[in-house]
Amino acid sequence: MRLGGLQKLTLLDFPEHVACTVFTMGCNFRCPYCHNSSLVLPDRMKGAGEISEEEFFAFLDKRKGLLDGVAITGGEPLIQKDISGFIRKIRAKGYLVKLDTNGSFPEKLREILDEGIVDFVAVDIKSPLEEYKAVCGLADPPVEKLRESIGILREGKVPYEFRTTVIDEIHDEEMMERIGELIEGAPRYFLQQFEDSGELIEEGRFTSPSMEKMERLLETVRRRVPNAQIRGVDE
């Protein structure tokens, strides 16, 4: 496992649990607005806050009784060959596990769910599937893989959520209408306000939407996903 960092405490990343967040390195997407470019681009990975598995598990040993779970994010965790073994080691220490994924590895996702080793899954829905070529940085994005992952989660083996990071230059009402069609009836869906971390893959192109726009997009998507909410908007 290549681990690119550790957030020692989060009350937001793992719903209803006190957790830490561990970041894996490497991703098969190249979203231009990605805010973790040092976890994605090989030339920026050098010197990033890489930690060893030994350091990570030593941290978990010290936090027993203080943390409920571990949120695994990235990068793209499912690109890691030994992700299943890594999750099993976390669970062996008594922690719950939440997995973040871009949804492009349904075979791995199903394997992990069938094994029953994760407790919550979050999948990014970046745009309507027809628009992925423009937003994920790939000439031939694996949109049918994403559709398959959505179907797997709908089987209900584990609690899950979908989420979309809203970017002013990309997302509009028509786009949100189509995302709503794609995930209609999802139990949890969040719109997240884009923030420029200063570490984007392509700097200077993207800005945060206004609160007014976030509310308009929320109203649009709630026609299909009534439980949709806004997360991460500066009040």
Stockholm file with secondary structure:
# STOCKHOLM 1.0

chainA/1-235         MRLGGLQKLTLLDFPEHVACTVFTMGCNFRCPYCHNSSLVLPDRMKGAGEISEEEFFAFLDKRKGLLDGVAITGGEPLIQKDISGFIRKIRAKGYLVKLDTNGSFPEKLREILDEGIVDFVAVDIKSPLEEYKAVCGLADPPVEKLRESIGILREGKVPYEFRTTVIDEIHDEEMMERIGELIEGAPRYFLQQFEDSGELIEEGRFTSPSMEKMERLLETVRRRVPNAQIRGVDE
#=GR chainA/1-235 SS CCEEEEEEEESSSSTTSCEEEEEECCCSCCCTTCSCGGGTCHHHHTTSCCBCHHHHHHHHHHTBTTBCEEEEESSCGGGSTTHHHHHHHHHHTTCEEEEEECSCCHHHHHHHHHHTCCSEEEEECCSCGGGHHHHSSCSSCCHHHHHHHHHHHHTCSSCEEEEEEECTTTCCHHHHHHHHHHTTTCSCEEEEECCCCSCCSSTTSCCCCCHHHHHHHHHHHTTTCTTCEEESCCC
#=GC SS_cons         CCEEEEEEEESSSSTTSCEEEEEECCCSCCCTTCSCGGGTCHHHHTTSCCBCHHHHHHHHHHTBTTBCEEEEESSCGGGSTTHHHHHHHHHHTTCEEEEEECSCCHHHHHHHHHHTCCSEEEEECCSCGGGHHHHSSCSSCCHHHHHHHHHHHHTCSSCEEEEEEECTTTCCHHHHHHHHHHTTTCSCEEEEECCCCSCCSSTTSCCCCCHHHHHHHHHHHTTTCTTCEEESCCC
//
